[in-house]
């Protein structure tokens, strides 16, 4: 398998996450500059007017600590998503916002739910579960890295941890990411590795290694004596050089 066909670093890997962060920070700075609040555009559970927050809530944050804590993981995870899952990245980002927002609208408390943390949970969940499902070493390593860095986030899907946060949004993101990992298909990276003897045009009679075996797999054709380097030959490819150092004891 040529991994370059699957994993390429292109400008979109960092441009899309950067534009997403710029949009989020622009909204926040507008609120701060003009002393207004867009919280009413967040998700308000089980109300028609609150459905607009399904699309808008990821761009709204309550204070500086809120947006600052979401910015770095959102950027890092979205970069990883686009680099390793390029063909699925836009679907995961766009549909992830919509589906996690809808689930939050259904299960959430009667309150406004805002912030990009729901999308962050979508990314963490998708990257982890999809990497495990592929059984491909690079993506499994990415899953392990996500668990090591963001594994502690799992506790914030429970209401007992902190009632001030939208644990419903976190849980919705976790469910959405897992559903996407199951639903969306990726190339079978393991089976796409093709060795020479698996190629249709492979001829064992012309292969130097296969000539050493008969039809039963027995080793019948050892290398010729002239093919073995002579250790006394000056042209030998391997030479051993010994250095002697006298000690006081000697």
N, C-alpha and C positions, 0 to 999 in steps of 0.2 A: 504494500500500500504506500502510495505517495502522500505523506501527511500534508504536504504543501497544498494539496487539492482541498483539504478540509480546514486547515488552520492557517489563515493568512492575516497578517497585521496590515490593515488598510486604514486610511483616515477615519472611516466611519466608526472604527472601534472606539475612538476617543471623542469624535465630534458629536455623535448623538448623545452620549452621557453628559458632555459639557453643555450642549444646548438645553438639555432637560434641567440641569442644575441652574443654568442662567435664568430660565423661565420661572423656576420656583423662587429663586432669590429676588427676581424682579418684582414678583407679586408681594413678597414679604417686605421689601424696601418701600414699595408704594404704600402699603399699609402704615409703615412706620413714618414715612415722610408726611403723609397727609392725615395722619392720626385717625385712620378709619379701620374697620374690621370687616373682613370678608367671611367671618365664621358662619354666617347664615347661608353661605353657599356650600357648606359641607353637607355630609349625609345626615339626614334626620330620619330615623327609622320609621318605616311603614307609613309614610305620608307622601302624597304625590309631589308636594313642593320640595320635599327632602330628596327626591330622586335625582335632582340636578347635581347633587354632591357626588353621585357615583362617578361622574366624569371629572368634577372639579376638585374634589377633596384632596387628591394627592399634591395639589399645588398650594395648599393652604396650611399654615402653621401658626401655632398660638403665640410663641415667643422665640427669642434668639436661641435658647438652649434646645428647643424643640427642633428647629430647622438645622441647627449645627450638628446635632446628634444623628440626623437622618442623611446629611449631605455626603459624608465620606462613604458609608456603606452603600448608598444608592449609586454613587459613581463607580466604586470598585466592582460591585456586583454586576452592574449593567455593562461595564467594560468586559468582564469575564464572560457574560452571556453572549455578547456580540462576537467576541473572538472565538469562543469554543462552539457556539450554536448559532452561527451566522444566519442560516436559512430560517431559523425559528425565532430569532430574537425579536423582531417587530411584532409577531403574533403574541409572544409571551408578554411583552411590555404593554401592548394596547389591550388585548383581551384580558390580560391579568388585572389591569386597572378596572375594567368593566365588570368582570365576574367577581373579583374580590369585593368591589364596591357593592354589587348587588347582594351578595351574601351578607355583608355588613348591614345593609339596609333591611334585610329580613330578620336577622338575629340580634341586632344591636339594641341597646337601651334607648329610651326616649330622650335622646340628647344629640348634639351635633358631634359628628365624628370627622376629624380632619387630620391631614398629615400623609406623608409618603411611606409611613411604616408598613402599611398594608401591602404596597408594591414591593417593599424590601423583603417582606416575608414570602411573597410570591417567588422572588428571585432566589432566595436562600433555599426554599423548599424544592423548586424546580431543579436547580443546579445540583443539589445533593442527591435527590432521588433519581434523576436522569443519569447522573454519572454512575451510580451503583447499578442501574439497570443495563447500561451499555456493556459493562464488564471490560471496558477498555482502559488500559492503565493510566493514560493521561487524564481522562475524565474522572476516573476513580480517585486519582491523586487530587484533582480539583475538589471533588466532594469531601475528601478528608480535610483539605485546607479550609473549606467553608465551615465544617463542623468544629475545627480547632479554633477558628476566629469568631464565629457567630453562633456556636452551639448553645451558648447561654441564653440566647433569645427564646428558646423553647419555653422557658418558664413564664414568659409574658403573654402566653395564650391562655393563662388561667386567671380568673378574676380575683383570686385571693392575693395575688402578688402586689398589685397596685391598682386600686379602684379608679384612680384618676386617669389612667391611660385607657385607650380603646382596645381592650383585649379582644373584643369581637372582631375588630379590623385585622388584628394579628392572626387570629384563628382563621378568618376568612382567607387571608393571604396564604397561610400554610396549606389549607385545603385546596385552594386554587392551584398552587404550584405542584402539589402532588398529582392532581387531576391532569394537568398539562403534561407532566412527566410520563404518565401512563398513556395518554391519548396521542401525543405527538411522537412520530417515529423519526429516528435518526439512522444514518448509514450503519450497517453492521460492520463496525470497525474491525472486529476480530476476524470474521470470515472474509473480509476484503483483502486480507494479507494472502498473497498468492506466491507460492514458492515455484522454483523453476520446474520441478517435476509435476506440478499441478497444471502447468500450461498446456493447452491443446497441442501445440507443435513440439512438445518435448519428446525426444527420441533417446531412450536409455542406451541404445547401442552406440551412440555418439558421445555420451557423457563419460568423461574421464573417471569419475568416481564410480559410476554404475558398472563400468567394465571390470571392476575388481570383484564382482559377485556373479554367481550363476543364477539360473532361474529359481533355485530353491533358497536363495539368500546366503549361500555359503561363500566364504572368502576364498577365491580360487586363483586370483591373479595378483600376486604380490609385486611390488615395484621391482624393476630390474636392478641388478647390482650396480650397473654403471650409473643409474640415476641417484644412488645414495652418495652424498658427498664424502670424500676421503679426508679423514682428519689430518693426514700428513700432506695433503694437497694444499699448495699455497693459495689456490683459488677457492678454497672452501669458504662457505658463507658465514660460518660460525668459528670464531677463534677465542681461545681462553688465554688470558694473560695473568700470570701469577707474580706478585711482588713479595719479596722477602725483606722483613725489617728485623734487624737484630735487637734484642733486648739485653738488659744487664744480666739477667739470669742465664741467657745463652752464652 
